[in-house]
Amino acid sequence: MTSNRQLFETHARAGCVGLVGGADWLNRAIRRMQHGGLSPERRSDWSHAFLLSGVRADGQHWVLESDLEMHRKQIRLGVQENRASKYFDEQAFPNLAILDFGLDAAQTAAVLSAALDLLAGLTRYSLREIVGTLLAVQSRRLRLRDNVLAQEGSLYCSAMVQHCYAQVGMQFGDRLSTKNTMPEDIAATALPHQRHVLVRA
């Protein structure tokens, strides 16, 4: 079977969208909470979304994402840039997808520039906004409105991806509010794209 590393090395390019379904308790909870209103299955395959930013001078694929990074002596909450190798662990991330929306060079630059602006502006990861989105998951009417718990200067993962793609006129969900966009919305989008998917759990 193809490994996570091989999927990146074969299909990743700057401007693509990445999705993962994680195996830890928080990722499983996010996957489960998308059940019903978004995913007809018991839980969604997806818990996190990010942008691929290309291969750097170190020969590594890098990603731009809004995430919770917790280490022994450091906690990072918000938009950040990381090596894609953090998603090579197939036990921690059994599900992985790369979605290629066929962006041209100008569109790719616009999407990544928007992400870098968020990075430079120290945009925070918003657990509060995730709660607001999950409250609205069962109501199409609420999901089309602004997130009821929206905060200035904050975006969670899939909302960040939608914000950046909005710069080139691409909306993953029909009339869906940016800050109510979940990973499953991106996975289920009707926008034309190529999908490269590994689902193990």
PyRosetta script that sets phi, psi and omega in degrees:
from pyrosetta import init, pose_from_sequence

init()
pose = pose_from_sequence("MTSNRQLFETHARAGCVGLVGGADWLNRAIRRMQHGGLSPERRSDWSHAFLLSGVRADGQHWVLESDLEMHRKQIRLGVQENRASKYFDEQAFPNLAILDFGLDAAQTAAVLSAALDLLAGLTRYSLREIVGTLLAVQSRRLRLRDNVLAQEGSLYCSAMVQHCYAQVGMQFGDRLSTKNTMPEDIAATALPHQRHVLVRA")
pose.set_psi(1, 146.6)
pose.set_omega(1, 176.8)
pose.set_phi(2, -61.8)
pose.set_psi(2, 138.8)
pose.set_omega(2, 177.0)
pose.set_phi(3, -89.9)
pose.set_psi(3, 164.9)
pose.set_omega(3, 175.5)
pose.set_phi(4, -58.6)
pose.set_psi(4, -43.2)
pose.set_omega(4, 179.1)
pose.set_phi(5, -58.8)
pose.set_psi(5, -45.3)
pose.set_omega(5, -178.7)
pose.set_phi(6, -64.2)
pose.set_psi(6, -36.2)
pose.set_omega(6, 178.1)
pose.set_phi(7, -62.2)
pose.set_psi(7, -44.0)
pose.set_omega(7, 176.8)
pose.set_phi(8, -62.7)
pose.set_psi(8, -48.6)
pose.set_omega(8, -174.5)
pose.set_phi(9, -65.3)
pose.set_psi(9, -28.2)
pose.set_omega(9, -177.8)
pose.set_phi(10, -88.2)
pose.set_psi(10, -38.1)
pose.set_omega(10, -168.1)
pose.set_phi(11, -119.8)
pose.set_psi(11, -12.4)
pose.set_omega(11, -176.0)
pose.set_phi(12, -72.7)
pose.set_psi(12, 135.3)
pose.set_omega(12, 170.1)
pose.set_phi(13, -149.7)
pose.set_psi(13, 156.5)
pose.set_omega(13, -176.4)
pose.set_phi(14, -56.5)
pose.set_psi(14, 134.3)
pose.set_omega(14, 178.7)
pose.set_phi(15, 96.4)
pose.set_psi(15, -15.4)
pose.set_omega(15, 176.6)
pose.set_phi(16, -69.2)
pose.set_psi(16, 160.5)
pose.set_omega(16, 175.8)
pose.set_phi(17, -103.3)
pose.set_psi(17, 134.4)
pose.set_omega(17, 174.1)
pose.set_phi(18, -107.1)
pose.set_psi(18, 145.1)
pose.set_omega(18, 174.0)
pose.set_phi(19, -129.4)
pose.set_psi(19, 140.9)
pose.set_omega(19, 171.8)
pose.set_phi(20, -132.0)
pose.set_psi(20, 152.6)
pose.set_omega(20, 169.4)
pose.set_phi(21, -116.6)
pose.set_psi(21, 109.3)
pose.set_omega(21, -175.7)
pose.set_phi(22, -85.7)
pose.set_psi(22, 162.8)
pose.set_omega(22, -175.1)
pose.set_phi(23, -102.7)
pose.set_psi(23, -10.2)
pose.set_omega(23, -178.7)
pose.set_phi(24, -77.6)
pose.set_psi(24, 175.1)
pose.set_omega(24, -171.5)
pose.set_phi(25, -63.0)
pose.set_psi(25, -39.2)
pose.set_omega(25, -178.2)
pose.set_phi(26, -68.5)
pose.set_psi(26, -45.1)
pose.set_omega(26, 178.5)
pose.set_phi(27, -63.8)
pose.set_psi(27, -40.5)
pose.set_omega(27, 177.8)
pose.set_phi(28, -63.9)
pose.set_psi(28, -37.6)
pose.set_omega(28, 179.3)
pose.set_phi(29, -65.2)
pose.set_psi(29, -42.9)
pose.set_omega(29, 178.9)
pose.set_phi(30, -64.5)
pose.set_psi(30, -39.8)
pose.set_omega(30, 178.0)
pose.set_phi(31, -62.8)
pose.set_psi(31, -42.8)
pose.set_omega(31, -177.5)
pose.set_phi(32, -69.2)
pose.set_psi(32, -36.6)
pose.set_omega(32, -176.3)
pose.set_phi(33, -70.0)
pose.set_psi(33, -15.1)
pose.set_omega(33, 176.7)
pose.set_phi(34, -86.2)
pose.set_psi(34, -2.3)
pose.set_omega(34, 179.1)
pose.set_phi(35, -65.2)
pose.set_psi(35, 146.5)
pose.set_omega(35, 173.7)
pose.set_phi(36, 93.5)
pose.set_psi(36, -79.2)
pose.set_omega(36, -177.2)
pose.set_phi(37, -68.7)
pose.set_psi(37, -28.8)
pose.set_omega(37, -176.8)
pose.set_phi(38, -116.3)
pose.set_psi(38, -49.4)
pose.set_omega(38, -175.7)
pose.set_phi(39, -109.3)
pose.set_psi(39, 126.0)
pose.set_omega(39, 178.6)
pose.set_phi(40, -73.1)
pose.set_psi(40, -14.7)
pose.set_omega(40, 179.2)
pose.set_phi(41, -78.6)
pose.set_psi(41, 175.4)
pose.set_omega(41, -179.7)
pose.set_phi(42, -59.3)
pose.set_psi(42, -33.5)
pose.set_omega(42, 174.7)
pose.set_phi(43, -155.5)
pose.set_psi(43, 158.5)
pose.set_omega(43, 176.4)
pose.set_phi(44, -69.9)
pose.set_psi(44, 155.4)
pose.set_omega(44, 172.8)
pose.set_phi(45, -75.2)
pose.set_psi(45, -12.7)
pose.set_omega(45, -164.5)
pose.set_phi(46, -123.3)
pose.set_psi(46, 138.5)
pose.set_omega(46, 179.2)
pose.set_phi(47, -127.1)
pose.set_psi(47, -11.0)
pose.set_omega(47, -174.4)
pose.set_phi(48, -153.2)
pose.set_psi(48, 145.0)
pose.set_omega(48, 179.2)
pose.set_phi(49, -129.7)
pose.set_psi(49, 150.5)
pose.set_omega(49, -179.5)
pose.set_phi(50, -155.4)
pose.set_psi(50, 170.6)
pose.set_omega(50, 176.9)
pose.set_phi(51, -107.6)
pose.set_psi(51, 138.2)
pose.set_omega(51, 173.3)
pose.set_phi(52, -85.5)
pose.set_psi(52, 131.2)
pose.set_omega(52, -176.6)
pose.set_phi(53, -110.4)
pose.set_psi(53, 2.6)
pose.set_omega(53, 173.4)
pose.set_phi(54, 104.2)
pose.set_psi(54, 179.2)
pose.set_omega(54, 179.6)
pose.set_phi(55, -91.2)
pose.set_psi(55, 132.8)
pose.set_omega(55, -178.6)
pose.set_phi(56, -99.6)
pose.set_psi(56, -176.2)
pose.set_omega(56, -177.8)
pose.set_phi(57, -61.0)
pose.set_psi(57, -21.7)
pose.set_omega(57, 179.1)
pose.set_phi(58, -82.0)
pose.set_psi(58, 0.9)
pose.set_omega(58, -179.8)
pose.set_phi(59, 78.5)
pose.set_psi(59, 7.5)
pose.set_omega(59, -176.9)
pose.set_phi(60, -103.4)
pose.set_psi(60, 146.3)
pose.set_omega(60, 168.3)
pose.set_phi(61, -73.9)
pose.set_psi(61, 139.4)
pose.set_omega(61, 178.1)
pose.set_phi(62, -121.4)
pose.set_psi(62, 155.3)
pose.set_omega(62, 178.2)
pose.set_phi(63, -128.3)
pose.set_psi(63, 150.8)
pose.set_omega(63, 170.8)
pose.set_phi(64, -110.3)
pose.set_psi(64, 130.2)
pose.set_omega(64, -173.6)
pose.set_phi(65, -156.7)
pose.set_psi(65, 158.9)
pose.set_omega(65, 168.3)
pose.set_phi(66, -105.1)
pose.set_psi(66, 118.5)
pose.set_omega(66, -170.1)
pose.set_phi(67, -149.4)
pose.set_psi(67, 168.0)
pose.set_omega(67, 170.7)
pose.set_phi(68, -102.1)
pose.set_psi(68, 110.6)
pose.set_omega(68, 178.4)
pose.set_phi(69, -110.8)
pose.set_psi(69, 112.1)
pose.set_omega(69, -177.8)
pose.set_phi(70, -118.2)
pose.set_psi(70, 116.9)
pose.set_omega(70, 176.7)
pose.set_phi(71, -121.7)
pose.set_psi(71, 175.4)
pose.set_omega(71, -173.4)
pose.set_phi(72, -56.3)
pose.set_psi(72, -43.5)
pose.set_omega(72, -175.9)
pose.set_phi(73, -118.2)
pose.set_psi(73, 12.9)
pose.set_omega(73, -175.5)
pose.set_phi(74, -151.8)
pose.set_psi(74, 138.4)
pose.set_omega(74, 173.4)
pose.set_phi(75, -126.9)
pose.set_psi(75, 126.5)
pose.set_omega(75, 175.5)
pose.set_phi(76, -118.6)
pose.set_psi(76, 123.8)
pose.set_omega(76, 179.1)
pose.set_phi(77, -125.2)
pose.set_psi(77, 107.1)
pose.set_omega(77, 177.5)
pose.set_phi(78, 142.1)
pose.set_psi(78, -166.4)
pose.set_omega(78, -177.7)
pose.set_phi(79, -68.5)
pose.set_psi(79, 131.9)
pose.set_omega(79, -175.1)
pose.set_phi(80, -153.6)
pose.set_psi(80, 166.3)
pose.set_omega(80, 178.5)
pose.set_phi(81, -119.1)
pose.set_psi(81, 130.9)
pose.set_omega(81, -176.6)
pose.set_phi(82, -139.9)
pose.set_psi(82, 157.7)
pose.set_omega(82, 171.1)
pose.set_phi(83, -67.4)
pose.set_psi(83, 139.8)
pose.set_omega(83, 178.0)
pose.set_phi(84, -63.3)
pose.set_psi(84, -16.9)
pose.set_omega(84, -179.1)
pose.set_phi(85, -60.0)
pose.set_psi(85, -17.6)
pose.set_omega(85, 176.3)
pose.set_phi(86, -62.2)
pose.set_psi(86, -20.4)
pose.set_omega(86, -179.5)
pose.set_phi(87, -102.7)
pose.set_psi(87, 10.9)
pose.set_omega(87, 179.2)
pose.set_phi(88, -78.6)
pose.set_psi(88, -17.9)
pose.set_omega(88, -178.2)
pose.set_phi(89, -74.6)
pose.set_psi(89, 108.0)
pose.set_omega(89, -174.3)
pose.set_phi(90, -76.6)
pose.set_psi(90, -16.9)
pose.set_omega(90, 173.0)
pose.set_phi(91, -74.9)
pose.set_psi(91, -42.5)
pose.set_omega(91, -179.8)
pose.set_phi(92, -76.1)
pose.set_psi(92, -34.0)
pose.set_omega(92, -177.3)
pose.set_phi(93, -130.2)
pose.set_psi(93, 77.5)
pose.set_omega(93, -177.3)
pose.set_phi(94, -68.6)
pose.set_psi(94, -22.0)
pose.set_omega(94, -179.6)
pose.set_phi(95, -113.9)
pose.set_psi(95, 132.0)
pose.set_omega(95, -178.5)
pose.set_phi(96, -145.9)
pose.set_psi(96, 136.6)
pose.set_omega(96, 175.5)
pose.set_phi(97, -138.7)
pose.set_psi(97, 145.4)
pose.set_omega(97, 170.2)
pose.set_phi(98, -120.7)
pose.set_psi(98, 122.3)
pose.set_omega(98, -179.1)
pose.set_phi(99, -109.9)
pose.set_psi(99, 121.8)
pose.set_omega(99, -177.2)
pose.set_phi(100, -108.5)
pose.set_psi(100, 111.1)
pose.set_omega(100, -177.1)
pose.set_phi(101, -92.8)
pose.set_psi(101, 12.1)
pose.set_omega(101, 174.3)
pose.set_phi(102, 65.4)
pose.set_psi(102, 34.4)
pose.set_omega(102, 179.7)
pose.set_phi(103, -64.0)
pose.set_psi(103, 140.7)
pose.set_omega(103, 172.7)
pose.set_phi(104, -83.4)
pose.set_psi(104, -179.3)
pose.set_omega(104, -174.0)
pose.set_phi(105, -61.6)
pose.set_psi(105, -41.4)
pose.set_omega(105, -179.1)
pose.set_phi(106, -67.5)
pose.set_psi(106, -41.3)
pose.set_omega(106, 178.9)
pose.set_phi(107, -66.1)
pose.set_psi(107, -41.8)
pose.set_omega(107, 178.1)
pose.set_phi(108, -59.8)
pose.set_psi(108, -44.6)
pose.set_omega(108, 179.7)
pose.set_phi(109, -62.5)
pose.set_psi(109, -39.6)
pose.set_omega(109, -179.3)
pose.set_phi(110, -66.7)
pose.set_psi(110, -43.3)
pose.set_omega(110, -179.8)
pose.set_phi(111, -64.2)
pose.set_psi(111, -47.4)
pose.set_omega(111, -178.0)
pose.set_phi(112, -71.3)
pose.set_psi(112, -32.7)
pose.set_omega(112, 176.0)
pose.set_phi(113, -63.5)
pose.set_psi(113, -40.1)
pose.set_omega(113, 177.6)
pose.set_phi(114, -62.3)
pose.set_psi(114, -41.0)
pose.set_omega(114, 178.7)
pose.set_phi(115, -66.2)
pose.set_psi(115, -40.4)
pose.set_omega(115, 179.0)
pose.set_phi(116, -67.3)
pose.set_psi(116, -33.4)
pose.set_omega(116, 174.3)
pose.set_phi(117, -61.6)
pose.set_psi(117, -41.4)
pose.set_omega(117, 177.9)
pose.set_phi(118, -66.0)
pose.set_psi(118, -38.7)
pose.set_omega(118, 177.5)
pose.set_phi(119, -62.4)
pose.set_psi(119, -47.7)
pose.set_omega(119, -179.4)
pose.set_phi(120, -65.5)
pose.set_psi(120, -31.3)
pose.set_omega(120, -179.1)
pose.set_phi(121, -84.7)
pose.set_psi(121, 5.1)
pose.set_omega(121, 177.5)
pose.set_phi(122, 56.9)
pose.set_psi(122, 42.8)
pose.set_omega(122, 178.8)
pose.set_phi(123, -62.3)
pose.set_psi(123, 131.1)
pose.set_omega(123, -174.5)
pose.set_phi(124, -86.2)
pose.set_psi(124, 157.5)
pose.set_omega(124, 169.7)
pose.set_phi(125, -83.9)
pose.set_psi(125, 130.4)
pose.set_omega(125, -172.8)
pose.set_phi(126, -110.9)
pose.set_psi(126, 100.6)
pose.set_omega(126, 172.4)
pose.set_phi(127, -65.9)
pose.set_psi(127, -33.9)
pose.set_omega(127, 179.4)
pose.set_phi(128, -61.5)
pose.set_psi(128, -42.5)
pose.set_omega(128, -179.9)
pose.set_phi(129, -68.2)
pose.set_psi(129, -33.6)
pose.set_omega(129, 175.1)
pose.set_phi(130, -61.0)
pose.set_psi(130, -42.7)
pose.set_omega(130, 177.3)
pose.set_phi(131, -60.1)
pose.set_psi(131, -43.2)
pose.set_omega(131, 178.0)
pose.set_phi(132, -61.1)
pose.set_psi(132, -39.2)
pose.set_omega(132, 178.2)
pose.set_phi(133, -67.9)
pose.set_psi(133, -42.9)
pose.set_omega(133, -179.4)
pose.set_phi(134, -65.6)
pose.set_psi(134, -31.7)
pose.set_omega(134, 174.9)
pose.set_phi(135, -63.7)
pose.set_psi(135, -31.6)
pose.set_omega(135, -175.7)
pose.set_phi(136, -92.6)
pose.set_psi(136, -5.9)
pose.set_omega(136, -173.5)
pose.set_phi(137, -56.9)
pose.set_psi(137, -37.0)
pose.set_omega(137, -176.2)
pose.set_phi(138, -83.2)
pose.set_psi(138, -4.1)
pose.set_omega(138, -175.8)
pose.set_phi(139, -125.1)
pose.set_psi(139, 109.8)
pose.set_omega(139, 178.3)
pose.set_phi(140, -60.3)
pose.set_psi(140, -35.7)
pose.set_omega(140, -179.0)
pose.set_phi(141, -63.8)
pose.set_psi(141, -45.8)
pose.set_omega(141, 179.6)
pose.set_phi(142, -67.1)
pose.set_psi(142, -35.3)
pose.set_omega(142, -177.2)
pose.set_phi(143, -69.3)
pose.set_psi(143, -24.7)
pose.set_omega(143, 178.5)
pose.set_phi(144, -82.1)
pose.set_psi(144, -13.0)
pose.set_omega(144, 177.2)
pose.set_phi(145, -91.2)
pose.set_psi(145, 171.6)
pose.set_omega(145, 174.8)
pose.set_phi(146, -62.3)
pose.set_psi(146, 148.2)
pose.set_omega(146, 177.1)
pose.set_phi(147, -56.6)
pose.set_psi(147, 127.5)
pose.set_omega(147, -174.8)
pose.set_phi(148, -68.2)
pose.set_psi(148, -16.4)
pose.set_omega(148, 179.4)
pose.set_phi(149, -117.4)
pose.set_psi(149, 28.0)
pose.set_omega(149, -177.9)
pose.set_phi(150, -62.4)
pose.set_psi(150, 145.0)
pose.set_omega(150, 177.2)
pose.set_phi(151, -128.3)
pose.set_psi(151, 147.7)
pose.set_omega(151, 174.1)
pose.set_phi(152, -68.9)
pose.set_psi(152, 141.5)
pose.set_omega(152, 174.1)
pose.set_phi(153, 72.1)
pose.set_psi(153, 22.3)
pose.set_omega(153, -178.3)
pose.set_phi(154, -134.5)
pose.set_psi(154, 141.9)
pose.set_omega(154, 173.3)
pose.set_phi(155, -152.2)
pose.set_psi(155, 129.9)
pose.set_omega(155, 170.8)
pose.set_phi(156, -84.8)
pose.set_psi(156, 178.7)
pose.set_omega(156, -163.7)
pose.set_phi(157, -55.4)
pose.set_psi(157, -58.5)
pose.set_omega(157, -174.7)
pose.set_phi(158, -73.0)
pose.set_psi(158, -28.5)
pose.set_omega(158, 174.3)
pose.set_phi(159, -66.3)
pose.set_psi(159, -37.0)
pose.set_omega(159, 176.4)
pose.set_phi(160, -63.3)
pose.set_psi(160, -44.2)
pose.set_omega(160, 179.0)
pose.set_phi(161, -61.7)
pose.set_psi(161, -43.4)
pose.set_omega(161, 178.9)
pose.set_phi(162, -64.7)
pose.set_psi(162, -41.2)
pose.set_omega(162, 177.5)
pose.set_phi(163, -56.3)
pose.set_psi(163, -44.8)
pose.set_omega(163, -177.7)
pose.set_phi(164, -70.0)
pose.set_psi(164, -40.9)
pose.set_omega(164, 178.8)
pose.set_phi(165, -70.2)
pose.set_psi(165, -24.6)
pose.set_omega(165, 176.4)
pose.set_phi(166, -63.9)
pose.set_psi(166, -21.8)
pose.set_omega(166, 179.2)
pose.set_phi(167, -66.5)
pose.set_psi(167, -19.9)
pose.set_omega(167, 177.4)
pose.set_phi(168, -115.0)
pose.set_psi(168, 21.8)
pose.set_omega(168, 173.4)
pose.set_phi(169, 75.1)
pose.set_psi(169, 21.9)
pose.set_omega(169, -178.7)
pose.set_phi(170, -107.1)
pose.set_psi(170, 125.1)
pose.set_omega(170, 179.3)
pose.set_phi(171, -118.7)
pose.set_psi(171, 122.7)
pose.set_omega(171, -176.1)
pose.set_phi(172, -70.3)
pose.set_psi(172, -37.1)
pose.set_omega(172, 178.4)
pose.set_phi(173, -116.7)
pose.set_psi(173, 145.1)
pose.set_omega(173, -177.8)
pose.set_phi(174, -63.2)
pose.set_psi(174, 111.3)
pose.set_omega(174, 177.9)
pose.set_phi(175, 59.4)
pose.set_psi(175, 21.1)
pose.set_omega(175, -178.0)
pose.set_phi(176, -78.5)
pose.set_psi(176, 133.7)
pose.set_omega(176, 177.3)
pose.set_phi(177, -62.6)
pose.set_psi(177, 138.0)
pose.set_omega(177, -179.1)
pose.set_phi(178, -52.8)
pose.set_psi(178, -46.6)
pose.set_omega(178, -175.2)
pose.set_phi(179, -84.5)
pose.set_psi(179, 13.1)
pose.set_omega(179, 168.7)
pose.set_phi(180, -119.1)
pose.set_psi(180, 18.0)
pose.set_omega(180, -179.5)
pose.set_phi(181, -87.4)
pose.set_psi(181, 125.2)
pose.set_omega(181, 179.7)
pose.set_phi(182, -107.7)
pose.set_psi(182, 162.5)
pose.set_omega(182, 176.8)
pose.set_phi(183, -52.9)
pose.set_psi(183, -38.5)
pose.set_omega(183, -179.7)
pose.set_phi(184, -64.2)
pose.set_psi(184, -32.0)
pose.set_omega(184, 176.4)
pose.set_phi(185, -62.7)
pose.set_psi(185, -40.5)
pose.set_omega(185, 178.7)
pose.set_phi(186, -68.3)
pose.set_psi(186, -42.7)
pose.set_omega(186, 179.9)
pose.set_phi(187, -62.1)
pose.set_psi(187, -33.4)
pose.set_omega(187, -175.0)
pose.set_phi(188, -97.2)
pose.set_psi(188, 7.6)
pose.set_omega(188, -174.4)
pose.set_phi(189, -58.6)
pose.set_psi(189, 148.1)
pose.set_omega(189, 175.8)
pose.set_phi(190, -89.1)
pose.set_psi(190, -3.4)
pose.set_omega(190, 177.4)
pose.set_phi(191, -62.3)
pose.set_psi(191, 137.2)
pose.set_omega(191, 178.8)
pose.set_phi(192, -60.4)
pose.set_psi(192, 133.8)
pose.set_omega(192, 179.1)
pose.set_phi(193, -167.0)
pose.set_psi(193, 165.0)
pose.set_omega(193, 171.7)
pose.set_phi(194, -100.6)
pose.set_psi(194, 138.8)
pose.set_omega(194, -177.2)
pose.set_phi(195, -116.2)
pose.set_psi(195, 133.4)
pose.set_omega(195, 175.1)
pose.set_phi(196, -126.9)
pose.set_psi(196, 109.1)
pose.set_omega(196, -164.1)
pose.set_phi(197, -129.0)
pose.set_psi(197, 137.6)
pose.set_omega(197, 168.2)
pose.set_phi(198, -124.2)
pose.set_psi(198, 119.6)
pose.set_omega(198, 177.3)
pose.set_phi(199, -125.5)
pose.set_psi(199, 117.4)
pose.set_omega(199, -177.6)
pose.set_phi(200, -116.9)
pose.set_psi(200, -16.6)
pose.set_omega(200, -175.2)
pose.set_phi(201, -148.9)
pose.dump_pdb("model.pdb")
